[in-house]
Amino acid sequence: MKTIKDFNKYIVDLNAINHGMGVVFRFDNEYGISLVCHSFSYGNKNDEFEIAVIKFNSKDDEDWGIVYNTEITNDVLGYVAKGDVIEILQKVINLK
């Protein structure tokens, strides 16, 4: 069974924001996720995460935008339990 540590090599940004944290993952398919848990995110009071599926526009790790037209979601995902983060990471890795 995979753990979040199995995805560490894909982290391109990790920072503290709004009394919480934000992590950006970038995969070989140029998709990634923005994973946040902070005072303004959906789920922060329950130690849950907000996830946005993102697409990189260039080789620059800061040049990305949220995508709203994937098979995973058409919006951000709020209230994501820790155990479900791995499943979403794997789904985004498999996007084409």
Jmol script that loads the backbone (N, CA, C; Angstrom):
load data "model"
ATOM      1  N   MET A   1       0.839  -1.187   0.000  1.00  0.00           N
ATOM      2  CA  MET A   1       0.000   0.000   0.000  1.00  0.00           C
ATOM      3  C   MET A   1       0.881   1.246   0.000  1.00  0.00           C
ATOM      4  N   LYS A   2       0.555   2.176  -0.883  1.00  0.00           N
ATOM      5  CA  LYS A   2       1.342   3.395  -0.984  1.00  0.00           C
ATOM      6  C   LYS A   2       1.028   4.342   0.167  1.00  0.00           C
ATOM      7  N   THR A   3       2.041   5.141   0.499  1.00  0.00           N
ATOM      8  CA  THR A   3       1.875   6.196   1.498  1.00  0.00           C
ATOM      9  C   THR A   3       2.236   7.520   0.836  1.00  0.00           C
ATOM     10  N   ILE A   4       1.968   8.599   1.532  1.00  0.00           N
ATOM     11  CA  ILE A   4       2.274   9.926   0.983  1.00  0.00           C
ATOM     12  C   ILE A   4       3.767  10.077   0.703  1.00  0.00           C
ATOM     13  N   LYS A   5       4.605   9.398   1.452  1.00  0.00           N
ATOM     14  CA  LYS A   5       6.058   9.471   1.231  1.00  0.00           C
ATOM     15  C   LYS A   5       6.452   8.944  -0.147  1.00  0.00           C
ATOM     16  N   ASP A   6       5.658   8.051  -0.712  1.00  0.00           N
ATOM     17  CA  ASP A   6       5.938   7.530  -2.048  1.00  0.00           C
ATOM     18  C   ASP A   6       5.809   8.607  -3.124  1.00  0.00           C
ATOM     19  N   PHE A   7       5.195   9.726  -2.791  1.00  0.00           N
ATOM     20  CA  PHE A   7       4.981  10.805  -3.741  1.00  0.00           C
ATOM     21  C   PHE A   7       5.890  12.008  -3.492  1.00  0.00           C
ATOM     22  N   ASN A   8       6.785  11.908  -2.514  1.00  0.00           N
ATOM     23  CA  ASN A   8       7.677  13.026  -2.176  1.00  0.00           C
ATOM     24  C   ASN A   8       8.498  13.519  -3.359  1.00  0.00           C
ATOM     25  N   LYS A   9       8.901  12.630  -4.257  1.00  0.00           N
ATOM     26  CA  LYS A   9       9.741  13.033  -5.386  1.00  0.00           C
ATOM     27  C   LYS A   9       9.006  13.958  -6.352  1.00  0.00           C
ATOM     28  N   TYR A  10       7.693  14.036  -6.245  1.00  0.00           N
ATOM     29  CA  TYR A  10       6.895  14.880  -7.131  1.00  0.00           C
ATOM     30  C   TYR A  10       6.616  16.268  -6.552  1.00  0.00           C
ATOM     31  N   ILE A  11       7.024  16.520  -5.321  1.00  0.00           N
ATOM     32  CA  ILE A  11       6.767  17.814  -4.696  1.00  0.00           C
ATOM     33  C   ILE A  11       7.664  18.880  -5.319  1.00  0.00           C
ATOM     34  N   VAL A  12       7.029  19.956  -5.803  1.00  0.00           N
ATOM     35  CA  VAL A  12       7.790  21.072  -6.377  1.00  0.00           C
ATOM     36  C   VAL A  12       7.639  22.346  -5.553  1.00  0.00           C
ATOM     37  N   ASP A  13       6.719  22.343  -4.591  1.00  0.00           N
ATOM     38  CA  ASP A  13       6.547  23.500  -3.714  1.00  0.00           C
ATOM     39  C   ASP A  13       5.906  23.040  -2.417  1.00  0.00           C
ATOM     40  N   LEU A  14       6.442  23.519  -1.323  1.00  0.00           N
ATOM     41  CA  LEU A  14       5.929  23.214   0.002  1.00  0.00           C
ATOM     42  C   LEU A  14       6.101  24.471   0.827  1.00  0.00           C
ATOM     43  N   ASN A  15       4.998  24.986   1.363  1.00  0.00           N
ATOM     44  CA  ASN A  15       5.129  26.211   2.139  1.00  0.00           C
ATOM     45  C   ASN A  15       4.036  26.332   3.185  1.00  0.00           C
ATOM     46  N   ALA A  16       4.273  27.220   4.109  1.00  0.00           N
ATOM     47  CA  ALA A  16       3.290  27.542   5.139  1.00  0.00           C
ATOM     48  C   ALA A  16       2.442  28.699   4.627  1.00  0.00           C
ATOM     49  N   ILE A  17       1.112  28.536   4.702  1.00  0.00           N
ATOM     50  CA  ILE A  17       0.208  29.614   4.299  1.00  0.00           C
ATOM     51  C   ILE A  17      -1.001  29.653   5.229  1.00  0.00           C
ATOM     52  N   ASN A  18      -1.436  30.843   5.570  1.00  0.00           N
ATOM     53  CA  ASN A  18      -2.661  31.044   6.348  1.00  0.00           C
ATOM     54  C   ASN A  18      -2.773  30.107   7.556  1.00  0.00           C
ATOM     55  N   HIS A  19      -1.718  30.017   8.335  1.00  0.00           N
ATOM     56  CA  HIS A  19      -1.698  29.164   9.536  1.00  0.00           C
ATOM     57  C   HIS A  19      -1.895  27.691   9.191  1.00  0.00           C
ATOM     58  N   GLY A  20      -1.364  27.283   8.072  1.00  0.00           N
ATOM     59  CA  GLY A  20      -1.459  25.889   7.639  1.00  0.00           C
ATOM     60  C   GLY A  20      -0.366  25.591   6.633  1.00  0.00           C
ATOM     61  N   MET A  21      -0.676  24.737   5.673  1.00  0.00           N
ATOM     62  CA  MET A  21       0.335  24.351   4.696  1.00  0.00           C
ATOM     63  C   MET A  21      -0.256  24.189   3.306  1.00  0.00           C
ATOM     64  N   GLY A  22       0.643  24.300   2.333  1.00  0.00           N
ATOM     65  CA  GLY A  22       0.291  24.064   0.938  1.00  0.00           C
ATOM     66  C   GLY A  22       1.399  23.268   0.272  1.00  0.00           C
ATOM     67  N   VAL A  23       1.014  22.311  -0.549  1.00  0.00           N
ATOM     68  CA  VAL A  23       1.969  21.470  -1.266  1.00  0.00           C
ATOM     69  C   VAL A  23       1.524  21.384  -2.721  1.00  0.00           C
ATOM     70  N   VAL A  24       2.482  21.537  -3.632  1.00  0.00           N
ATOM     71  CA  VAL A  24       2.197  21.359  -5.058  1.00  0.00           C
ATOM     72  C   VAL A  24       2.982  20.149  -5.543  1.00  0.00           C
ATOM     73  N   PHE A  25       2.273  19.220  -6.169  1.00  0.00           N
ATOM     74  CA  PHE A  25       2.867  18.029  -6.765  1.00  0.00           C
ATOM     75  C   PHE A  25       2.834  18.191  -8.278  1.00  0.00           C
ATOM     76  N   ARG A  26       3.918  17.794  -8.949  1.00  0.00           N
ATOM     77  CA  ARG A  26       3.987  17.822 -10.413  1.00  0.00           C
ATOM     78  C   ARG A  26       4.369  16.439 -10.926  1.00  0.00           C
ATOM     79  N   PHE A  27       3.552  15.917 -11.848  1.00  0.00           N
ATOM     80  CA  PHE A  27       3.794  14.582 -12.382  1.00  0.00           C
ATOM     81  C   PHE A  27       4.312  14.659 -13.817  1.00  0.00           C
ATOM     82  N   ASP A  28       4.821  13.553 -14.323  1.00  0.00           N
ATOM     83  CA  ASP A  28       5.423  13.511 -15.661  1.00  0.00           C
ATOM     84  C   ASP A  28       4.431  13.860 -16.772  1.00  0.00           C
ATOM     85  N   ASN A  29       3.139  13.704 -16.520  1.00  0.00           N
ATOM     86  CA  ASN A  29       2.117  14.001 -17.526  1.00  0.00           C
ATOM     87  C   ASN A  29       1.741  15.490 -17.562  1.00  0.00           C
ATOM     88  N   GLU A  30       2.474  16.324 -16.817  1.00  0.00           N
ATOM     89  CA  GLU A  30       2.265  17.777 -16.699  1.00  0.00           C
ATOM     90  C   GLU A  30       1.020  18.153 -15.917  1.00  0.00           C
ATOM     91  N   TYR A  31       0.376  17.168 -15.300  1.00  0.00           N
ATOM     92  CA  TYR A  31      -0.689  17.441 -14.347  1.00  0.00           C
ATOM     93  C   TYR A  31      -0.091  17.400 -12.947  1.00  0.00           C
ATOM     94  N   GLY A  32      -0.847  17.869 -12.003  1.00  0.00           N
ATOM     95  CA  GLY A  32      -0.423  17.821 -10.617  1.00  0.00           C
ATOM     96  C   GLY A  32      -1.599  18.134  -9.729  1.00  0.00           C
ATOM     97  N   ILE A  33      -1.303  18.311  -8.458  1.00  0.00           N
ATOM     98  CA  ILE A  33      -2.337  18.772  -7.545  1.00  0.00           C
ATOM     99  C   ILE A  33      -1.771  19.842  -6.636  1.00  0.00           C
ATOM    100  N   SER A  34      -2.648  20.731  -6.238  1.00  0.00           N
ATOM    101  CA  SER A  34      -2.386  21.670  -5.163  1.00  0.00           C
ATOM    102  C   SER A  34      -3.154  21.136  -3.970  1.00  0.00           C
ATOM    103  N   LEU A  35      -2.443  20.827  -2.919  1.00  0.00           N
ATOM    104  CA  LEU A  35      -3.017  20.234  -1.707  1.00  0.00           C
ATOM    105  C   LEU A  35      -2.843  21.249  -0.582  1.00  0.00           C
ATOM    106  N   VAL A  36      -3.940  21.690   0.011  1.00  0.00           N
ATOM    107  CA  VAL A  36      -3.840  22.681   1.082  1.00  0.00           C
ATOM    108  C   VAL A  36      -4.678  22.281   2.280  1.00  0.00           C
ATOM    109  N   CYS A  37      -4.238  22.736   3.410  1.00  0.00           N
ATOM    110  CA  CYS A  37      -4.997  22.654   4.652  1.00  0.00           C
ATOM    111  C   CYS A  37      -4.593  23.881   5.462  1.00  0.00           C
ATOM    112  N   HIS A  38      -5.459  24.868   5.487  1.00  0.00           N
ATOM    113  CA  HIS A  38      -5.171  26.106   6.210  1.00  0.00           C
ATOM    114  C   HIS A  38      -6.478  26.738   6.678  1.00  0.00           C
ATOM    115  N   SER A  39      -6.386  27.878   7.303  1.00  0.00           N
ATOM    116  CA  SER A  39      -7.560  28.472   7.955  1.00  0.00           C
ATOM    117  C   SER A  39      -8.698  28.831   7.005  1.00  0.00           C
ATOM    118  N   PHE A  40      -8.454  28.891   5.697  1.00  0.00           N
ATOM    119  CA  PHE A  40      -9.508  29.226   4.745  1.00  0.00           C
ATOM    120  C   PHE A  40      -9.867  28.070   3.803  1.00  0.00           C
ATOM    121  N   SER A  41      -9.279  26.904   3.991  1.00  0.00           N
ATOM    122  CA  SER A  41      -9.534  25.785   3.072  1.00  0.00           C
ATOM    123  C   SER A  41     -10.750  24.981   3.517  1.00  0.00           C
ATOM    124  N   TYR A  42     -11.340  24.305   2.537  1.00  0.00           N
ATOM    125  CA  TYR A  42     -12.499  23.461   2.811  1.00  0.00           C
ATOM    126  C   TYR A  42     -12.069  22.194   3.538  1.00  0.00           C
ATOM    127  N   GLY A  43     -12.385  22.115   4.814  1.00  0.00           N
ATOM    128  CA  GLY A  43     -12.072  20.936   5.598  1.00  0.00           C
ATOM    129  C   GLY A  43     -11.042  21.139   6.680  1.00  0.00           C
ATOM    130  N   ASN A  44     -10.500  22.338   6.785  1.00  0.00           N
ATOM    131  CA  ASN A  44      -9.393  22.555   7.716  1.00  0.00           C
ATOM    132  C   ASN A  44      -9.761  22.288   9.171  1.00  0.00           C
ATOM    133  N   LYS A  45     -10.982  22.509   9.553  1.00  0.00           N
ATOM    134  CA  LYS A  45     -11.361  22.310  10.958  1.00  0.00           C
ATOM    135  C   LYS A  45     -11.398  20.835  11.337  1.00  0.00           C
ATOM    136  N   ASN A  46     -11.456  19.960  10.353  1.00  0.00           N
ATOM    137  CA  ASN A  46     -11.503  18.522  10.600  1.00  0.00           C
ATOM    138  C   ASN A  46     -10.211  17.815  10.193  1.00  0.00           C
ATOM    139  N   ASP A  47      -9.136  18.585  10.018  1.00  0.00           N
ATOM    140  CA  ASP A  47      -7.864  18.024   9.527  1.00  0.00           C
ATOM    141  C   ASP A  47      -8.043  17.325   8.189  1.00  0.00           C
ATOM    142  N   GLU A  48      -8.911  17.878   7.357  1.00  0.00           N
ATOM    143  CA  GLU A  48      -9.108  17.369   6.009  1.00  0.00           C
ATOM    144  C   GLU A  48      -8.476  18.354   5.027  1.00  0.00           C
ATOM    145  N   PHE A  49      -8.387  17.953   3.777  1.00  0.00           N
ATOM    146  CA  PHE A  49      -7.660  18.729   2.788  1.00  0.00           C
ATOM    147  C   PHE A  49      -8.557  19.256   1.683  1.00  0.00           C
ATOM    148  N   GLU A  50      -8.076  20.309   1.057  1.00  0.00           N
ATOM    149  CA  GLU A  50      -8.681  20.817  -0.171  1.00  0.00           C
ATOM    150  C   GLU A  50      -7.686  20.538  -1.284  1.00  0.00           C
ATOM    151  N   ILE A  51      -8.165  19.964  -2.381  1.00  0.00           N
ATOM    152  CA  ILE A  51      -7.294  19.577  -3.489  1.00  0.00           C
ATOM    153  C   ILE A  51      -7.812  20.195  -4.776  1.00  0.00           C
ATOM    154  N   ALA A  52      -6.886  20.750  -5.542  1.00  0.00           N
ATOM    155  CA  ALA A  52      -7.208  21.222  -6.888  1.00  0.00           C
ATOM    156  C   ALA A  52      -6.351  20.438  -7.870  1.00  0.00           C
ATOM    157  N   VAL A  53      -6.962  19.940  -8.931  1.00  0.00           N
ATOM    158  CA  VAL A  53      -6.203  19.324 -10.019  1.00  0.00           C
ATOM    159  C   VAL A  53      -5.647  20.477 -10.847  1.00  0.00           C
ATOM    160  N   ILE A  54      -4.357  20.432 -11.149  1.00  0.00           N
ATOM    161  CA  ILE A  54      -3.703  21.514 -11.869  1.00  0.00           C
ATOM    162  C   ILE A  54      -2.993  20.988 -13.113  1.00  0.00           C
ATOM    163  N   LYS A  55      -2.721  21.896 -14.027  1.00  0.00           N
ATOM    164  CA  LYS A  55      -1.980  21.571 -15.258  1.00  0.00           C
ATOM    165  C   LYS A  55      -0.877  22.609 -15.401  1.00  0.00           C
ATOM    166  N   PHE A  56       0.325  22.123 -15.657  1.00  0.00           N
ATOM    167  CA  PHE A  56       1.472  23.011 -15.844  1.00  0.00           C
ATOM    168  C   PHE A  56       1.523  23.482 -17.289  1.00  0.00           C
ATOM    169  N   ASN A  57       1.839  24.764 -17.469  1.00  0.00           N
ATOM    170  CA  ASN A  57       1.858  25.388 -18.792  1.00  0.00           C
ATOM    171  C   ASN A  57       3.238  25.429 -19.420  1.00  0.00           C
ATOM    172  N   SER A  58       4.266  25.208 -18.612  1.00  0.00           N
ATOM    173  CA  SER A  58       5.647  25.263 -19.107  1.00  0.00           C
ATOM    174  C   SER A  58       6.528  24.449 -18.162  1.00  0.00           C
ATOM    175  N   LYS A  59       7.817  24.525 -18.351  1.00  0.00           N
ATOM    176  CA  LYS A  59       8.766  23.825 -17.477  1.00  0.00           C
ATOM    177  C   LYS A  59       8.899  24.500 -16.116  1.00  0.00           C
ATOM    178  N   ASP A  60       8.392  25.718 -16.004  1.00  0.00           N
ATOM    179  CA  ASP A  60       8.437  26.485 -14.765  1.00  0.00           C
ATOM    180  C   ASP A  60       7.449  25.882 -13.761  1.00  0.00           C
ATOM    181  N   ASP A  61       7.931  25.460 -12.601  1.00  0.00           N
ATOM    182  CA  ASP A  61       7.082  24.830 -11.591  1.00  0.00           C
ATOM    183  C   ASP A  61       6.041  25.773 -10.989  1.00  0.00           C
ATOM    184  N   GLU A  62       6.154  27.060 -11.272  1.00  0.00           N
ATOM    185  CA  GLU A  62       5.171  28.021 -10.763  1.00  0.00           C
ATOM    186  C   GLU A  62       4.146  28.411 -11.827  1.00  0.00           C
ATOM    187  N   ASP A  63       4.282  27.890 -13.030  1.00  0.00           N
ATOM    188  CA  ASP A  63       3.412  28.250 -14.156  1.00  0.00           C
ATOM    189  C   ASP A  63       2.334  27.178 -14.342  1.00  0.00           C
ATOM    190  N   TRP A  64       1.288  27.261 -13.519  1.00  0.00           N
ATOM    191  CA  TRP A  64       0.208  26.277 -13.576  1.00  0.00           C
ATOM    192  C   TRP A  64      -1.126  26.945 -13.307  1.00  0.00           C
ATOM    193  N   GLY A  65      -2.167  26.231 -13.647  1.00  0.00           N
ATOM    194  CA  GLY A  65      -3.513  26.698 -13.370  1.00  0.00           C
ATOM    195  C   GLY A  65      -4.404  25.530 -13.015  1.00  0.00           C
ATOM    196  N   ILE A  66      -5.481  25.834 -12.329  1.00  0.00           N
ATOM    197  CA  ILE A  66      -6.459  24.804 -11.962  1.00  0.00           C
ATOM    198  C   ILE A  66      -7.227  24.391 -13.210  1.00  0.00           C
ATOM    199  N   VAL A  67      -7.436  23.090 -13.380  1.00  0.00           N
ATOM    200  CA  VAL A  67      -8.250  22.584 -14.484  1.00  0.00           C
ATOM    201  C   VAL A  67      -9.579  22.084 -13.916  1.00  0.00           C
ATOM    202  N   TYR A  68     -10.623  22.360 -14.669  1.00  0.00           N
ATOM    203  CA  TYR A  68     -11.974  22.051 -14.218  1.00  0.00           C
ATOM    204  C   TYR A  68     -12.671  21.033 -15.113  1.00  0.00           C
ATOM    205  N   ASN A  69     -11.914  20.363 -15.978  1.00  0.00           N
ATOM    206  CA  ASN A  69     -12.546  19.458 -16.939  1.00  0.00           C
ATOM    207  C   ASN A  69     -11.854  18.100 -16.991  1.00  0.00           C
ATOM    208  N   THR A  70     -11.609  17.518 -15.831  1.00  0.00           N
ATOM    209  CA  THR A  70     -11.004  16.181 -15.806  1.00  0.00           C
ATOM    210  C   THR A  70     -12.047  15.175 -15.345  1.00  0.00           C
ATOM    211  N   GLU A  71     -11.726  13.912 -15.541  1.00  0.00           N
ATOM    212  CA  GLU A  71     -12.614  12.849 -15.064  1.00  0.00           C
ATOM    213  C   GLU A  71     -12.625  12.769 -13.542  1.00  0.00           C
ATOM    214  N   ILE A  72     -11.690  13.435 -12.898  1.00  0.00           N
ATOM    215  CA  ILE A  72     -11.598  13.400 -11.438  1.00  0.00           C
ATOM    216  C   ILE A  72     -12.579  14.383 -10.802  1.00  0.00           C
ATOM    217  N   THR A  73     -12.649  15.587 -11.352  1.00  0.00           N
ATOM    218  CA  THR A  73     -13.541  16.603 -10.809  1.00  0.00           C
ATOM    219  C   THR A  73     -13.698  17.766 -11.776  1.00  0.00           C
ATOM    220  N   ASN A  74     -14.748  18.539 -11.579  1.00  0.00           N
ATOM    221  CA  ASN A  74     -14.948  19.763 -12.353  1.00  0.00           C
ATOM    222  C   ASN A  74     -14.860  20.985 -11.441  1.00  0.00           C
ATOM    223  N   ASP A  75     -14.262  20.802 -10.270  1.00  0.00           N
ATOM    224  CA  ASP A  75     -14.109  21.873  -9.292  1.00  0.00           C
ATOM    225  C   ASP A  75     -12.973  21.476  -8.347  1.00  0.00           C
ATOM    226  N   VAL A  76     -12.750  22.263  -7.312  1.00  0.00           N
ATOM    227  CA  VAL A  76     -11.816  21.816  -6.287  1.00  0.00           C
ATOM    228  C   VAL A  76     -12.512  20.766  -5.438  1.00  0.00           C
ATOM    229  N   LEU A  77     -11.743  19.908  -4.833  1.00  0.00           N
ATOM    230  CA  LEU A  77     -12.269  18.875  -3.939  1.00  0.00           C
ATOM    231  C   LEU A  77     -12.032  19.327  -2.504  1.00  0.00           C
ATOM    232  N   GLY A  78     -13.081  19.493  -1.756  1.00  0.00           N
ATOM    233  CA  GLY A  78     -12.954  19.882  -0.365  1.00  0.00           C
ATOM    234  C   GLY A  78     -13.242  18.721   0.555  1.00  0.00           C
ATOM    235  N   TYR A  79     -12.817  18.885   1.798  1.00  0.00           N
ATOM    236  CA  TYR A  79     -13.117  17.902   2.844  1.00  0.00           C
ATOM    237  C   TYR A  79     -12.592  16.508   2.499  1.00  0.00           C
ATOM    238  N   VAL A  80     -11.385  16.452   1.958  1.00  0.00           N
ATOM    239  CA  VAL A  80     -10.759  15.179   1.562  1.00  0.00           C
ATOM    240  C   VAL A  80     -10.021  14.604   2.766  1.00  0.00           C
ATOM    241  N   ALA A  81     -10.398  13.414   3.164  1.00  0.00           N
ATOM    242  CA  ALA A  81      -9.746  12.741   4.286  1.00  0.00           C
ATOM    243  C   ALA A  81      -8.328  12.330   3.906  1.00  0.00           C
ATOM    244  N   LYS A  82      -7.476  12.251   4.894  1.00  0.00           N
ATOM    245  CA  LYS A  82      -6.070  11.886   4.662  1.00  0.00           C
ATOM    246  C   LYS A  82      -5.951  10.599   3.850  1.00  0.00           C
ATOM    247  N   GLY A  83      -6.759   9.626   4.160  1.00  0.00           N
ATOM    248  CA  GLY A  83      -6.694   8.342   3.471  1.00  0.00           C
ATOM    249  C   GLY A  83      -7.062   8.416   2.002  1.00  0.00           C
ATOM    250  N   ASP A  84      -7.825   9.428   1.617  1.00  0.00           N
ATOM    251  CA  ASP A  84      -8.242   9.569   0.222  1.00  0.00           C
ATOM    252  C   ASP A  84      -7.261  10.359  -0.631  1.00  0.00           C
ATOM    253  N   VAL A  85      -6.321  11.040  -0.014  1.00  0.00           N
ATOM    254  CA  VAL A  85      -5.340  11.839  -0.761  1.00  0.00           C
ATOM    255  C   VAL A  85      -4.514  10.943  -1.683  1.00  0.00           C
ATOM    256  N   ILE A  86      -4.078   9.795  -1.213  1.00  0.00           N
ATOM    257  CA  ILE A  86      -3.263   8.876  -2.010  1.00  0.00           C
ATOM    258  C   ILE A  86      -4.016   8.448  -3.264  1.00  0.00           C
ATOM    259  N   GLU A  87      -5.279   8.114  -3.114  1.00  0.00           N
ATOM    260  CA  GLU A  87      -6.092   7.687  -4.253  1.00  0.00           C
ATOM    261  C   GLU A  87      -6.192   8.795  -5.303  1.00  0.00           C
ATOM    262  N   ILE A  88      -6.364  10.018  -4.873  1.00  0.00           N
ATOM    263  CA  ILE A  88      -6.468  11.138  -5.811  1.00  0.00           C
ATOM    264  C   ILE A  88      -5.124  11.397  -6.488  1.00  0.00           C
ATOM    265  N   LEU A  89      -4.038  11.342  -5.737  1.00  0.00           N
ATOM    266  CA  LEU A  89      -2.706  11.485  -6.338  1.00  0.00           C
ATOM    267  C   LEU A  89      -2.507  10.462  -7.458  1.00  0.00           C
ATOM    268  N   GLN A  90      -2.869   9.223  -7.193  1.00  0.00           N
ATOM    269  CA  GLN A  90      -2.699   8.162  -8.194  1.00  0.00           C
ATOM    270  C   GLN A  90      -3.581   8.411  -9.412  1.00  0.00           C
ATOM    271  N   LYS A  91      -4.786   8.887  -9.223  1.00  0.00           N
ATOM    272  CA  LYS A  91      -5.668   9.189 -10.362  1.00  0.00           C
ATOM    273  C   LYS A  91      -5.090  10.302 -11.228  1.00  0.00           C
ATOM    274  N   VAL A  92      -4.504  11.313 -10.603  1.00  0.00           N
ATOM    275  CA  VAL A  92      -3.932  12.427 -11.367  1.00  0.00           C
ATOM    276  C   VAL A  92      -2.682  11.976 -12.122  1.00  0.00           C
ATOM    277  N   ILE A  93      -1.878  11.127 -11.534  1.00  0.00           N
ATOM    278  CA  ILE A  93      -0.705  10.579 -12.221  1.00  0.00           C
ATOM    279  C   ILE A  93      -1.130   9.868 -13.510  1.00  0.00           C
ATOM    280  N   ASN A  94      -2.295   9.247 -13.500  1.00  0.00           N
ATOM    281  CA  ASN A  94      -2.764   8.475 -14.636  1.00  0.00           C
ATOM    282  C   ASN A  94      -3.531   9.280 -15.674  1.00  0.00           C
ATOM    283  N   LEU A  95      -3.730  10.579 -15.453  1.00  0.00           N
ATOM    284  CA  LEU A  95      -4.422  11.413 -16.449  1.00  0.00           C
ATOM    285  C   LEU A  95      -3.616  11.487 -17.729  1.00  0.00           C
ATOM    286  N   LYS A  96      -4.330  11.593 -18.839  1.00  0.00           N
ATOM    287  CA  LYS A  96      -3.668  11.736 -20.157  1.00  0.00           C
ATOM    288  C   LYS A  96      -4.095  13.025 -20.785  1.00  0.00           C
TER     289      LYS A  96
END
end "model"
wireframe off; spacefill off
backbone 0.3
color backbone group
